[in-house]
Amino acid sequence: MLTNDQIIERLIRWGCDVPGALPRFIGDRDFYCRMLALVPGEENFEKLGAALAAEDVKGSFEAAHTLKGVLGNMGLTPLYEEACAIVEPLRAGKLDGTRAHYELLMRKKEEFEKLIHSEAEK
């Protein structure tokens, strides 16, 4: 099992802003890592995919905006950047490019899951 320090180091190398996020978690690395484990199960990943498939701009925006907030607060920059790329067209009422960014977001989510769970050094 990975230690919290190993997880945090992996995330920093992946491009995450863990030092910027930790103060939002009162500097508690254990608490931060417990919250990291909840990210893959965040329901808005699935809601966003379903809303985009249904071409539901409002539902897509709500799910993407929520994800953007969660990912930004946690300093998960690679995921956050994809969420931003989805939110902005939706804010303007457009779906342009959002499906491609959703696919990238989901691939990065898989990378994230491997980073926080895998014993093999990346």
Phi, psi and omega per residue, in radians:
M1 nan 2.398 3.129
L2 -1.257 2.539 3.019
T3 -1.431 2.834 3.084
N4 -1.034 -0.699 3.122
D5 -1.090 -0.683 3.108
Q6 -1.145 -0.752 3.124
I7 -1.074 -0.832 -3.119
I8 -1.084 -0.746 3.117
E9 -1.088 -0.736 3.102
R10 -1.071 -0.769 -3.127
L11 -1.118 -0.709 3.114
I12 -1.094 -0.777 3.122
R13 -1.118 -0.514 3.141
W14 -1.344 -0.216 3.099
G15 1.915 0.225 3.141
C16 -1.446 2.636 3.113
D17 -1.710 1.148 3.135
V18 -1.113 -0.760 3.122
P19 -1.020 -0.604 3.105
G20 -1.305 -0.479 -3.107
A21 -1.471 -0.591 -3.043
L22 -0.943 -0.685 3.103
P23 -1.035 -0.492 3.095
R24 -1.258 -0.213 3.117
F25 -2.008 0.567 -3.126
I26 0.839 0.531 3.112
G27 1.245 0.156 -3.071
D28 -1.545 1.756 -3.091
R29 -1.097 -0.636 3.121
D30 -1.130 -0.791 3.116
F31 -1.083 -0.787 3.120
Y32 -0.990 -0.827 -3.115
C33 -1.173 -0.588 3.048
R34 -1.109 -0.681 3.132
M35 -1.233 -0.603 3.080
L36 -0.989 -0.704 -3.104
A37 -1.108 -0.350 -3.141
L38 -1.487 -0.341 -3.049
V39 -1.016 -0.836 -3.116
P40 -1.005 -0.501 3.137
G41 -1.548 0.045 3.141
E42 -0.991 2.106 -3.035
E43 -1.120 -0.377 -3.089
N44 -1.265 -0.288 2.997
F45 -1.087 -0.842 -3.136
E46 -1.212 -0.749 3.119
K47 -1.036 -0.721 3.139
L48 -1.096 -0.803 3.126
G49 -1.037 -0.766 -3.137
A50 -1.165 -0.725 -3.134
A51 -1.179 -0.697 3.090
L52 -1.118 -0.743 3.127
A53 -1.069 -0.588 3.139
A54 -1.514 0.013 -3.079
E55 0.972 0.648 3.116
D56 -1.608 1.662 -3.068
V57 -1.093 -0.795 -3.110
K58 -1.106 -0.854 3.124
G59 -1.107 -0.680 3.098
S60 -1.098 -0.785 -3.137
F61 -1.066 -0.812 -3.107
E62 -1.044 -0.802 -3.131
A63 -1.171 -0.774 -3.124
A64 -1.145 -0.697 -3.124
H65 -1.149 -0.703 3.082
T66 -1.102 -0.801 3.104
L67 -1.048 -0.741 3.131
K68 -0.992 -0.762 3.135
G69 -1.143 -0.798 -3.138
V70 -1.089 -0.873 -3.076
L71 -1.173 -0.657 3.100
G72 -1.164 -0.773 3.125
N73 -1.084 -0.541 -3.120
M74 -1.537 -0.072 3.121
G75 1.257 0.401 -3.115
L76 -1.515 1.206 -2.960
T77 -0.898 -0.847 -3.129
P78 -1.027 -0.645 3.095
L79 -1.326 -0.756 -3.134
Y80 -1.004 -0.753 -3.119
E81 -1.087 -0.670 3.093
E82 -1.207 -0.675 3.091
A83 -1.076 -0.712 3.100
C84 -1.078 -0.718 -3.129
A85 -1.157 -0.357 3.084
I86 -1.541 -0.718 -3.071
V87 -1.109 -0.777 -2.994
E88 -1.074 -0.837 3.073
P89 -1.091 -0.665 -3.141
L90 -1.122 -0.636 3.098
R91 -1.028 -0.570 3.116
A92 -1.530 0.077 3.111
G93 1.430 0.333 -3.079
K94 -2.101 2.615 3.089
L95 -1.716 -0.046 -3.055
D96 -0.848 2.039 3.062
G97 1.369 -0.085 -3.040
T98 -1.215 -0.607 -3.136
R99 -1.152 -0.727 3.120
A100 -1.105 -0.725 3.117
H101 -1.219 -0.558 3.073
Y102 -1.113 -0.748 3.103
E103 -1.059 -0.742 3.087
L104 -1.117 -0.728 3.116
L105 -1.020 -0.775 -3.110
M106 -1.209 -0.616 3.063
R107 -1.146 -0.716 3.117
K108 -1.192 -0.568 3.065
K109 -1.088 -0.731 3.095
E110 -1.090 -0.753 3.083
E111 -1.030 -0.789 3.130
F112 -1.011 -0.816 -3.133
E113 -1.045 -0.732 3.114
K114 -1.129 -0.673 -3.139
L115 -1.098 -0.704 -3.065
I116 -1.534 -0.192 -3.092
H117 -2.056 -0.438 -3.003
S118 -1.361 2.390 3.062
E119 -1.370 -0.517 -3.103
A120 -1.182 2.322 3.128
E121 -1.175 2.360 3.133
K122 -1.542 nan nan
